[in-house]
Amino acid sequence: MLEFILGDLSHLIATHGLWIVALVIGLESMGLPLPGETCLVTAAIYAGATGNLHLASVIAAAMAGAVIGDSVGFWIGRSVGQRTLIRHGPRVGITPEKIKLGRYLFLRHGGKVVFLGRFVAVLRVLAALLAGANRMTWPRFFLFNATGGFVWATVFACGAYFFGSRIETVTGPVGIVLMVLAAAGLVWLTVLLRGPEARLLEEAERALPGPVSPT
């Protein structure tokens, strides 16, 4: 039943355990467009449904991947600067529109973007790189980064773990119906979360019109 819902990602987690969780989240945090949040949720559901992973270990792996990956992304951004991000970012999905959004949010909210960015997909990939490129101080970045990573990992892992621990107790037609409803709910949630991202991109364009350029 679990494999039917989660597919290949759950197989990778079952095979490689927490290493794959930390790796995917870490690479996403460095700036690569990977499904880090999906990996965390999948691992927590798998842990709740099978008991093969401990919830605390899933949270720790996710937080470690997030903090380490963001730290690497921060120093990459600090090293290459805004000009290189603008020129080469589109090759890894970091478009000028996303760079403009990050700059707009840093101007408006400062270091809070590092914390809040952990909960918004378009910012999760960008926040650390842009924090470094915008010369944010390391201690301030690390504080927001570690706090955001802990809260994000705990909230998503606990919710998914609770769901996973309940889903395998229901069998037969009712279980199938619940699986279909759960899948539909995940699709709806994905669409819902994209709404604020689109609105933020529009706000950034209005606030900073024209092509993005290094500051």
VEXNUVO-588389 format. One line per 2 residues: number of its first residue (from 1); their letters; for each residue x, y, z of N, C-alpha, C, O. Coordinates in Angstrom, 1 decimal, padded with zeros to 4 digits, m for minus. Example, Ala and Ser with C-alpha at 12.3 -4.5 7.8 and 13.67 -1.06 7.14 Angstrom:
residues 2
1) as) 013.2:m005.7:007.8:012.3:m004.5:007.8:013.2:m003.3:007.8:014.2:m003.3:008.5; 012.8:m002.2:007.1:013.7:m001.1:007.1:012.9:000.0:007.9:013.4:001.1:008.0
END
This chain:
residues 215
1) ml) 000.8:m001.2:000.0:000.0:000.0:000.0:000.9:001.3:000.0:000.6:002.2:m000.7; 001.9:001.3:000.8:002.8:002.4:000.9:003.5:002.7:m000.4:003.6:003.8:m000.8
3) ef) 004.0:001.6:m001.0:004.7:001.7:m002.3:003.8:002.3:m003.4:004.2:003.0:m004.2; 002.5:001.8:m003.3:001.5:002.3:m004.3:001.4:003.8:m004.2:001.2:004.5:m005.2
5) il) 001.4:004.4:m003.0:001.2:005.8:m002.8:002.5:006.6:m003.2:002.4:007.6:m003.9; 003.6:006.1:m002.7:004.8:006.9:m002.8:005.8:006.5:m003.9:006.7:007.4:m004.2
7) gd) 005.7:005.4:m004.5:006.5:005.0:m005.6:008.0:004.9:m005.4:008.4:004.5:m004.3; 008.7:005.4:m006.4:010.2:005.1:m006.4:010.9:005.8:m005.2:011.9:005.3:m004.7
9) ls) 010.4:007.0:m004.8:011.0:007.7:m003.7:011.0:006.9:m002.4:012.0:006.9:m001.7; 009.9:006.3:m002.1:009.8:005.5:m000.9:010.8:004.3:m001.0:011.3:003.8:000.0
11) hl) 010.9:003.8:m002.2:011.9:002.6:m002.4:013.3:003.1:m002.1:014.1:002.4:m001.5; 013.7:004.3:m002.6:015.0:004.8:m002.3:015.2:005.0:m000.8:016.3:004.6:m000.3
13) ia) 014.2:005.5:m000.1:014.3:005.7:001.3:014.4:004.4:002.0:015.2:004.2:003.0; 013.6:003.4:001.6:013.7:002.1:002.2:015.0:001.4:002.0:015.5:000.7:002.9
15) th) 015.6:001.7:000.9:016.9:001.1:000.5:018.1:001.8:001.2:019.0:001.2:001.8; 018.1:003.1:001.2:019.2:003.9:001.6:019.0:004.6:002.9:019.9:005.2:003.5
17) gl) 017.8:004.6:003.4:017.5:005.2:004.7:017.7:006.7:004.8:017.3:007.4:003.8; 018.2:007.2:005.9:018.2:008.6:006.2:019.3:009.3:005.3:019.2:010.5:005.2
19) wi) 020.2:008.6:004.8:021.2:009.2:003.9:020.6:009.9:002.7:021.0:011.0:002.4; 019.6:009.2:002.1:019.0:009.8:000.9:018.2:011.0:001.3:018.1:012.0:000.5
21) va) 017.6:011.0:002.5:016.8:012.2:003.0:017.8:013.4:003.1:017.5:014.5:002.6; 018.9:013.2:003.8:019.8:014.3:004.0:020.4:014.8:002.7:020.6:016.0:002.5
23) lv) 020.7:013.8:001.8:021.3:014.2:000.5:020.4:015.0:m000.3:020.8:016.0:m000.9; 019.2:014.6:m000.5:018.3:015.3:m001.4:018.0:016.7:m000.8:018.0:017.7:m001.6
25) ig) 017.7:016.8:000.4:017.4:018.1:001.1:018.7:019.0:001.0:018.6:020.2:000.7; 019.8:018.4:001.2:021.1:019.1:001.2:021.3:019.7:m000.2:021.7:020.9:m000.3
27) le) 021.2:018.9:m001.2:021.4:019.4:m002.6:020.4:020.4:m003.0:020.7:021.4:m003.7; 019.1:020.2:m002.6:018.1:021.3:m002.9:018.5:022.6:m002.2:018.4:023.6:m002.8
29) sm) 019.0:022.5:m001.0:019.3:023.7:m000.2:020.6:024.4:m000.8:020.7:025.6:m000.6; 021.4:023.7:m001.5:022.5:024.3:m002.2:022.1:025.0:m003.5:022.9:025.8:m004.0
31) gl) 020.9:024.8:m003.9:020.4:025.5:m005.1:019.9:024.7:m006.2:019.5:025.2:m007.3; 020.0:023.3:m006.1:019.5:022.5:m007.2:018.0:022.2:m007.0:017.5:022.0:m005.9
33) pl) 017.2:022.2:m008.1:015.8:022.1:m008.0:015.4:020.6:m007.8:015.0:019.9:m008.7; 015.5:020.1:m006.6:015.2:018.8:m006.2:014.0:018.8:m005.2:013.7:019.8:m004.6
35) pg) 013.3:017.6:m005.1:012.1:017.6:m004.2:012.4:017.3:m002.8:012.1:016.3:m002.2; 013.1:018.3:m002.1:013.5:018.1:m000.7:012.3:017.9:000.2:012.4:017.0:001.1
37) et) 011.4:018.8:000.1:010.2:018.7:001.0:009.4:017.4:000.8:009.0:016.8:001.8; 009.3:017.0:m000.5:008.6:015.7:m000.8:009.4:014.6:m000.2:008.8:013.6:000.3
39) cl) 010.7:014.6:m000.2:011.5:013.6:000.4:011.3:013.5:001.9:011.2:012.4:002.4; 011.3:014.6:002.5:011.0:014.6:004.0:009.7:014.0:004.3:009.6:013.2:005.2
41) vt) 008.6:014.5:003.6:007.3:014.0:003.9:007.2:012.5:003.7:006.6:011.7:004.4; 007.8:012.0:002.5:007.8:010.6:002.2:008.5:009.8:003.3:008.0:008.7:003.7
43) aa) 009.7:010.3:003.7:010.4:009.5:004.8:009.6:009.4:006.1:009.6:008.4:006.7; 008.9:010.5:006.4:008.1:010.5:007.7:006.9:009.6:007.6:006.6:008.9:008.5
45) iy) 006.3:009.6:006.4:005.1:008.7:006.2:005.6:007.2:006.3:005.0:006.4:006.9; 006.8:007.0:005.6:007.3:005.6:005.6:007.7:005.2:007.1:007.4:004.1:007.5
47) ag) 008.2:006.1:007.8:008.6:005.8:009.2:007.3:005.5:010.0:007.3:004.6:010.8; 006.3:006.3:009.8:005.0:006.1:010.6:004.3:004.8:010.2:003.7:004.1:011.0
49) at) 004.4:004.5:008.9:003.7:003.3:008.4:004.4:002.0:008.7:003.8:000.9:008.9; 005.7:002.0:008.7:006.5:000.8:008.8:007.2:000.6:010.1:007.5:m000.5:010.6
51) gn) 007.6:001.7:010.8:008.4:001.6:012.0:009.8:001.3:011.7:010.6:001.1:012.7; 010.3:001.4:010.5:011.7:001.1:010.1:012.6:002.3:010.4:013.8:002.1:010.4
53) lh) 012.0:003.5:010.5:012.8:004.7:010.8:012.2:005.3:012.0:011.0:005.3:012.2; 013.0:006.0:012.8:012.5:006.7:014.0:012.2:008.2:013.6:012.9:008.8:012.8
55) la) 011.1:008.7:014.1:010.7:010.1:013.7:011.8:011.1:014.1:012.1:011.9:013.2; 012.4:010.9:015.2:013.5:011.9:015.6:014.7:011.8:014.7:015.3:012.8:014.4
57) sv) 015.0:010.6:014.1:016.1:010.5:013.2:015.7:011.1:011.8:016.6:011.7:011.2; 014.5:011.0:011.4:014.1:011.7:010.2:014.2:013.2:010.3:014.7:013.9:009.4
59) ia) 013.7:013.7:011.5:013.9:015.2:011.7:015.3:015.6:011.7:015.7:016.6:011.1; 016.2:014.8:012.4:017.6:015.1:012.5:018.3:015.1:011.1:019.1:016.0:010.8
61) aa) 017.9:014.1:010.3:018.5:014.0:009.0:018.1:015.2:008.1:018.9:015.7:007.4; 016.8:015.5:008.2:016.3:016.6:007.4:016.9:017.9:007.8:017.3:018.8:006.9
63) ma) 017.0:018.2:009.1:017.6:019.4:009.6:019.1:019.5:009.2:019.6:020.5:008.8; 019.8:018.4:009.3:021.2:018.3:009.0:021.4:018.7:007.5:022.3:019.5:007.1
65) ga) 020.6:018.0:006.6:020.7:018.3:005.2:020.4:019.8:004.9:021.1:020.4:004.1; 019.4:020.3:005.6:019.0:021.7:005.3:020.1:022.7:005.8:020.4:023.6:005.0
67) vi) 020.6:022.5:007.0:021.5:023.4:007.5:022.9:023.3:006.8:023.5:024.4:006.4; 023.3:022.1:006.5:024.6:022.0:005.8:024.5:022.4:004.4:025.3:023.2:003.8
69) gd) 023.4:022.0:003.7:023.2:022.5:002.3:023.1:024.0:002.2:023.7:024.6:001.3; 022.3:024.6:003.1:022.2:026.0:003.0:023.5:026.7:003.3:023.8:027.8:002.7
71) sv) 024.3:026.2:004.2:025.6:026.8:004.5:026.5:026.7:003.3:027.2:027.7:003.0; 026.5:025.6:002.6:027.3:025.5:001.4:026.8:026.5:000.3:027.5:027.2:m000.3
73) gf) 025.4:026.6:000.2:024.8:027.5:m000.7:025.2:029.0:m000.4:025.4:029.8:m001.3; 025.2:029.3:000.9:025.6:030.6:001.4:027.0:031.0:000.9:027.2:032.0:000.4
75) wi) 027.9:030.0:001.1:029.3:030.3:000.7:029.5:030.3:m000.8:030.4:031.0:m001.3; 028.7:029.5:m001.5:028.8:029.6:m003.0:028.3:031.0:m003.4:029.0:031.6:m004.2
77) gr) 027.2:031.5:m002.8:026.7:032.8:m003.2:027.7:033.9:m002.8:027.9:034.8:m003.6; 028.3:033.7:m001.7:029.3:034.7:m001.2:030.5:034.7:m002.2:031.1:035.8:m002.4
79) sv) 030.9:033.6:m002.7:032.1:033.5:m003.5:031.8:033.9:m004.9:032.7:034.7:m005.5; 030.7:033.5:m005.5:030.5:033.8:m007.0:029.8:035.2:m007.2:030.1:035.8:m008.2
81) gq) 029.1:035.7:m006.2:028.4:037.0:m006.3:027.2:037.0:m007.2:026.9:036.0:m007.8; 026.5:038.1:m007.2:025.3:038.3:m007.9:025.4:038.2:m009.5:024.6:037.6:m010.1
83) rt) 026.5:038.7:m010.0:026.7:038.7:m011.4:026.8:037.3:m012.0:026.2:037.0:m013.0; 027.5:036.4:m011.3:027.6:035.0:m011.8:026.3:034.3:m011.6:025.9:033.5:m012.5
85) li) 025.5:034.6:m010.6:024.2:034.0:m010.4:023.3:034.4:m011.5:022.5:033.5:m012.0; 023.3:035.6:m011.9:022.4:036.1:m012.9:022.8:035.5:m014.3:021.9:035.1:m015.1
87) rh) 024.1:035.3:m014.5:024.5:034.8:m015.8:024.3:033.3:m015.9:023.9:032.8:m017.0; 024.6:032.6:m014.9:024.6:031.1:m015.0:023.5:030.4:m014.2:023.3:029.2:m014.4
89) gp) 022.8:031.2:m013.4:021.7:030.6:m012.6:020.6:029.8:m013.4:020.2:028.8:m013.0; 020.2:030.4:m014.6:019.2:029.7:m015.3:019.5:028.2:m015.7:018.6:027.4:m016.0
91) rv) 020.8:027.9:m015.8:021.2:026.5:m016.1:020.7:025.5:m015.0:020.5:024.3:m015.4; 020.5:026.0:m013.8:020.0:025.1:m012.7:018.7:025.5:m012.2:018.3:025.2:m011.1
93) gi) 017.9:026.3:m013.0:016.6:026.6:m012.6:016.5:027.9:m011.8:015.4:028.3:m011.4; 017.6:028.6:m011.6:017.5:029.9:m010.9:017.4:031.0:m011.9:018.4:031.6:m012.4
95) tp) 016.2:031.4:m012.3:015.9:032.3:m013.3:016.0:033.8:m012.8:016.0:034.0:m011.6; 016.2:034.7:m013.7:016.2:036.1:m013.3:015.0:036.6:m012.5:015.1:037.4:m011.6
97) ek) 013.8:036.0:m012.8:012.6:036.3:m012.0:012.7:035.9:m010.6:012.3:036.6:m009.7; 013.3:034.7:m010.4:013.5:034.2:m009.0:014.6:035.0:m008.3:014.4:035.3:m007.1
99) ik) 015.6:035.4:m009.0:016.6:036.2:m008.3:016.1:037.6:m007.9:016.4:038.1:m006.9; 015.2:038.1:m008.8:014.6:039.4:m008.5:013.7:039.3:m007.3:013.6:040.1:m006.4
101) lg) 013.0:038.1:m007.2:012.1:037.9:m006.0:012.9:037.8:m004.8:012.5:038.4:m003.8; 014.0:037.1:m004.8:014.9:037.0:m003.6:015.4:038.4:m003.2:015.4:038.7:m002.0
103) ry) 015.8:039.2:m004.2:016.3:040.5:m003.8:015.2:041.4:m003.2:015.5:042.1:m002.3; 014.1:041.3:m003.8:012.9:042.1:m003.3:012.6:041.7:m001.9:012.4:042.6:m001.0
105) lf) 012.6:040.4:m001.6:012.2:040.0:m000.2:013.3:040.3:000.8:013.0:040.6:001.9; 014.6:040.3:000.4:015.7:040.6:001.3:015.6:042.1:001.6:015.9:042.5:002.7
107) lr) 015.3:043.0:000.6:015.1:044.4:000.8:014.0:044.7:001.8:014.0:045.6:002.6; 012.9:043.9:001.7:011.7:044.1:002.4:011.8:043.5:003.8:011.3:044.1:004.8
109) hg) 012.3:042.3:003.9:012.3:041.5:005.2:013.6:041.2:005.8:013.7:040.8:006.9; 014.7:041.4:005.1:016.0:041.1:005.7:016.2:039.7:005.9:015.8:038.8:005.1
111) gk) 016.9:039.4:007.0:017.3:038.0:007.4:016.1:037.1:007.6:016.3:035.8:007.6; 014.9:037.6:007.9:013.7:036.7:008.1:013.5:035.9:006.8:012.8:034.8:006.9
113) vv) 013.9:036.3:005.7:013.7:035.5:004.4:014.4:034.2:004.5:013.8:033.2:004.0; 015.5:034.1:005.2:016.2:032.8:005.4:015.3:031.8:006.2:015.3:030.7:005.8
115) fl) 014.7:032.3:007.2:013.8:031.5:008.0:012.5:031.1:007.2:012.2:029.9:007.1; 011.9:032.1:006.7:010.6:031.9:006.0:010.8:031.2:004.7:009.9:030.4:004.3
117) gr) 011.9:031.3:004.1:012.2:030.7:002.8:012.2:029.2:002.9:011.9:028.5:001.9; 012.4:028.6:004.0:012.4:027.2:004.2:011.0:026.6:003.9:010.8:025.4:003.6
119) fv) 009.9:027.5:004.1:008.6:027.0:003.9:008.0:027.3:002.5:006.8:027.0:002.2; 008.7:028.0:001.7:008.3:028.4:000.3:009.2:027.8:m000.7:010.4:028.1:m000.7
121) av) 008.7:027.0:m001.6:009.5:026.2:m002.5:010.4:027.1:m003.3:011.6:026.8:m003.4; 009.9:028.2:m003.9:010.7:029.0:m004.8:011.9:029.7:m004.0:012.9:030.0:m004.6
123) lr) 011.7:029.9:m002.7:012.7:030.5:m001.9:013.7:029.5:m001.3:014.8:029.8:m001.0; 013.2:028.3:m001.1:014.0:027.3:m000.4:015.3:027.0:m001.2:016.3:026.8:m000.6
125) vl) 015.2:027.1:m002.5:016.4:026.9:m003.4:017.3:028.2:m003.4:018.5:028.1:m003.7; 016.7:029.3:m003.2:017.4:030.6:m003.5:017.9:031.3:m002.2:018.9:032.0:m002.3
127) aa) 017.3:031.1:m001.1:017.5:032.0:000.1:019.0:032.0:000.5:019.6:033.0:000.7; 019.6:030.8:000.6:021.0:030.7:001.0:022.0:031.4:000.0:022.9:032.1:000.4
129) ll) 021.8:031.1:m001.3:022.6:031.6:m002.3:022.5:033.2:m002.3:023.5:033.8:m002.4; 021.3:033.7:m002.2:021.1:035.1:m002.3:021.6:035.8:m001.0:022.1:036.9:m001.0
131) ag) 021.5:035.1:000.2:022.0:035.6:001.4:023.5:035.8:001.3:024.1:036.9:001.7; 024.2:034.8:000.7:025.6:035.0:000.5:026.0:036.0:m000.5:026.9:036.8:m000.3
133) an) 025.3:036.1:m001.6:025.6:037.0:m002.7:025.3:038.5:m002.2:025.9:039.4:m002.7; 024.3:038.6:m001.3:024.0:040.0:m000.7:024.8:040.3:000.5:024.5:041.3:001.2
135) rm) 025.8:039.5:000.8:026.8:039.8:001.8:026.2:039.8:003.2:026.6:040.6:004.1; 025.2:039.0:003.5:024.7:038.8:004.8:025.7:038.2:005.7:026.5:037.4:005.3
137) tw) 025.8:038.7:007.0:026.8:038.2:007.9:026.6:036.7:008.2:025.4:036.3:008.3; 027.7:035.9:008.4:027.5:034.5:008.6:026.8:034.2:009.9:025.9:033.3:009.9
139) pr) 027.1:034.8:011.1:026.4:034.5:012.3:024.9:034.7:012.2:024.1:033.9:012.7; 024.5:035.8:011.6:023.1:036.1:011.4:022.4:035.1:010.5:021.3:034.6:010.8
141) ff) 023.1:034.8:009.4:022.5:033.7:008.5:022.4:032.4:009.2:021.3:031.8:009.1; 023.4:032.0:009.9:023.3:030.7:010.6:022.2:030.6:011.6:021.5:029.6:011.7
143) lf) 021.9:031.7:012.3:020.9:031.7:013.3:019.5:031.5:012.6:018.7:030.6:013.1; 019.2:032.3:011.6:018.0:032.1:010.9:017.9:030.7:010.2:016.8:030.1:010.2
145) na) 019.0:030.3:009.7:019.0:029.0:008.9:018.8:027.8:009.8:017.9:027.0:009.5; 019.4:027.8:010.9:019.3:026.6:011.9:017.9:026.6:012.5:017.3:025.6:012.6
147) tg) 017.4:027.8:012.8:016.0:027.9:013.4:015.0:027.5:012.4:014.1:026.7:012.7; 015.1:028.0:011.2:014.1:027.6:010.1:014.2:026.1:009.8:013.2:025.5:009.6
149) gf) 015.4:025.6:009.7:015.6:024.2:009.4:014.9:023.3:010.4:014.3:022.3:010.1; 015.1:023.6:011.7:014.5:022.8:012.8:013.0:022.9:012.8:012.3:021.9:012.9
151) vw) 012.4:024.1:012.7:011.0:024.2:012.7:010.4:023.6:011.5:009.4:022.8:011.6; 010.9:023.8:010.3:010.4:023.2:009.0:010.4:021.6:009.1:009.4:021.0:008.8
153) at) 011.6:021.1:009.5:011.7:019.6:009.6:010.7:019.0:010.6:010.1:018.0:010.4; 010.6:019.7:011.8:009.7:019.2:012.8:008.3:019.2:012.4:007.5:018.2:012.6
155) vf) 007.8:020.3:011.9:006.4:020.5:011.5:006.0:019.5:010.4:005.0:018.8:010.6; 006.8:019.4:009.4:006.4:018.5:008.2:006.6:017.1:008.6:005.7:016.2:008.2
157) ac) 007.6:016.7:009.3:007.9:015.3:009.7:006.8:014.8:010.6:006.3:013.7:010.5; 006.4:015.6:011.6:005.5:015.2:012.6:004.1:014.9:012.0:003.4:014.0:012.2
159) ga) 003.7:015.9:011.1:002.4:015.7:010.4:002.4:014.5:009.5:001.4:013.8:009.5; 003.4:014.3:008.8:003.5:013.2:007.9:003.6:011.9:008.6:003.0:010.8:008.2
161) yf) 004.3:011.9:009.7:004.5:010.6:010.5:003.1:010.2:011.1:002.8:009.0:011.1; 002.4:011.2:011.6:001.0:010.8:012.1:000.2:010.2:011.1:m000.6:009.3:011.3
163) fg) 000.2:010.8:009.9:m000.6:010.3:008.8:m000.1:008.9:008.4:m001.0:008.0:008.2; 001.2:008.6:008.3:001.7:007.3:008.0:001.3:006.3:009.0:001.1:005.1:008.7
165) sr) 001.3:006.7:010.3:001.0:005.7:011.4:m000.4:005.3:011.4:m000.8:004.2:012.0; m001.3:006.1:010.7:m002.7:005.7:010.7:m003.1:005.0:009.4:m004.1:004.2:009.4
167) ie) m002.4:005.3:008.3:m002.9:004.8:007.0:m002.9:003.3:006.9:m003.8:002.7:006.3; m001.9:002.7:007.5:m001.8:001.2:007.4:m002.8:000.5:008.3:m002.9:m000.8:008.2
169) tv) m003.5:001.2:009.2:m004.4:000.5:010.0:m005.8:000.3:009.3:m006.7:m000.3:009.8; m005.9:001.0:008.2:m007.2:000.9:007.4:m007.0:000.1:006.2:m006.1:000.3:005.4
171) tg) m007.8:m000.9:006.0:m007.7:m001.8:004.8:m009.0:m001.9:004.1:m010.0:m001.3:004.4; m008.9:m002.6:003.0:m010.1:m002.8:002.2:m010.5:m001.6:001.4:m009.7:m000.7:001.2
173) pv) m011.8:m001.5:000.9:m012.3:m000.4:000.1:m012.1:001.0:000.8:m011.8:002.0:000.2; m012.3:001.0:002.1:m012.1:002.2:002.9:m010.7:002.7:002.8:m010.4:003.9:002.6
175) gi) m009.7:001.8:002.9:m008.3:002.2:002.7:m008.0:002.7:001.4:m007.3:003.7:001.2; m008.6:002.1:000.3:m008.4:002.6:m001.1:m008.9:004.0:m001.2:m008.3:004.9:m001.8
177) vl) m010.1:004.3:m000.7:m010.8:005.6:m000.7:m009.9:006.6:000.0:m009.7:007.7:m000.5; m009.4:006.3:001.1:m008.5:007.2:001.9:m007.3:007.5:001.1:m006.8:008.6:001.2
179) mv) m006.7:006.5:000.5:m005.5:006.8:m000.3:m005.8:007.7:m001.5:m005.0:008.6:m001.7; m006.9:007.5:m002.1:m007.3:008.4:m003.2:m007.5:009.8:m002.7:m007.0:010.8:m003.3
181) la) m008.2:010.0:m001.6:m008.4:011.3:m001.0:m007.1:011.9:m000.6:m006.9:013.1:m000.7; m006.2:011.1:000.0:m004.9:011.7:000.4:m004.1:012.2:m000.8:m003.5:013.2:m000.7
183) aa) m004.1:011.4:m001.9:m003.4:011.8:m003.1:m004.0:013.1:m003.6:m003.3:014.0:m004.0; m005.3:013.2:m003.7:m006.0:014.4:m004.1:m005.7:015.6:m003.2:m005.5:016.7:m003.7
185) gl) m005.6:015.3:m001.9:m005.3:016.4:m001.0:m003.9:016.9:m001.2:m003.6:018.1:m001.1; m002.9:016.0:m001.5:m001.5:016.5:m001.8:m001.5:017.3:m003.0:m000.8:018.3:m003.1
187) vw) m002.2:016.9:m004.1:m002.3:017.7:m005.3:m002.9:019.1:m005.0:m002.3:020.1:m005.5; m003.9:019.1:m004.3:m004.6:020.4:m003.9:m003.7:021.3:m003.1:m003.6:022.5:m003.4
189) lt) m002.9:020.7:m002.2:m002.0:021.5:m001.3:m000.9:022.0:m002.2:m000.5:023.2:m002.0; m000.4:021.3:m003.2:000.7:021.8:m004.0:000.2:023.0:m004.8:000.9:024.0:m004.9
191) vl) m001.0:022.9:m005.4:m001.6:024.0:m006.1:m001.8:025.2:m005.2:m001.5:026.3:m005.6; m002.3:025.0:m004.0:m002.6:026.0:m003.1:m001.3:026.8:m002.7:m001.3:028.0:m002.7
193) lr) m000.2:026.0:m002.5:001.0:026.7:m002.1:001.7:027.5:m003.2:002.5:028.3:m003.0; 001.3:027.2:m004.5:001.9:027.9:m005.6:001.3:029.3:m005.8:001.8:030.2:m006.4
195) gp) 000.1:029.5:m005.1:m000.6:030.8:m005.2:000.2:031.9:m004.6:000.5:032.9:m005.3; 000.7:031.8:m003.4:001.5:032.8:m002.8:002.8:033.1:m003.6:003.3:034.2:m003.7
197) ea) 003.4:032.0:m004.2:004.6:032.2:m005.0:004.4:033.0:m006.2:005.2:033.9:m006.5; 003.3:032.8:m006.9:002.9:033.6:m008.1:002.7:035.0:m007.7:003.1:036.0:m008.4
199) rl) 002.0:035.2:m006.5:001.7:036.6:m006.1:003.0:037.3:m005.7:003.2:038.5:m006.0; 003.9:036.6:m005.1:005.2:037.2:m004.7:006.0:037.6:m005.9:006.7:038.7:m005.9
201) le) 006.0:036.8:m006.9:006.7:037.1:m008.2:006.2:038.3:m008.8:006.9:039.2:m009.3; 004.9:038.5:m008.8:004.2:039.7:m009.3:004.6:040.9:m008.5:004.9:042.0:m009.1
203) ea) 004.6:040.8:m007.2:005.0:041.9:m006.3:006.4:042.3:m006.6:006.7:043.5:m006.7; 007.3:041.4:m006.7:008.7:041.7:m007.0:008.9:042.4:m008.3:009.7:043.3:m008.4
205) er) 008.1:042.0:m009.3:008.2:042.7:m010.6:007.7:044.1:m010.6:008.3:045.0:m011.2; 006.7:044.4:m009.8:006.2:045.7:m009.6:007.1:046.6:m008.9:007.3:047.8:m009.2
207) al) 007.8:046.0:m007.8:008.7:046.8:m007.0:010.0:047.0:m007.7:010.6:048.1:m007.5; 010.5:046.1:m008.5:011.8:046.2:m009.2:011.6:045.9:m010.7:012.0:044.8:m011.1
209) pg) 011.0:046.8:m011.4:010.7:046.6:m012.8:012.0:046.6:m013.6:013.0:047.1:m013.3; 011.9:045.9:m014.8:013.0:045.9:m015.7:013.9:044.7:m015.4:013.7:043.9:m014.5
211) pv) 014.9:044.5:m016.3:015.8:043.4:m016.1:016.6:043.4:m014.8:017.0:044.5:m014.4; 016.9:042.3:m014.3:017.7:042.2:m013.0:019.2:042.4:m013.3:019.7:041.9:m014.4
213) sp) 019.9:043.1:m012.5:021.3:043.4:m012.7:022.0:043.4:m011.3:021.3:043.6:m010.3; 023.3:043.2:m011.3:024.0:043.1:m010.0:023.9:044.5:m009.3:023.9:045.5:m010.0
215) t) 023.9:044.4:m008.0:023.9:045.6:m007.2:025.3:045.9:m006.6:025.5:046.9:m005.9
END
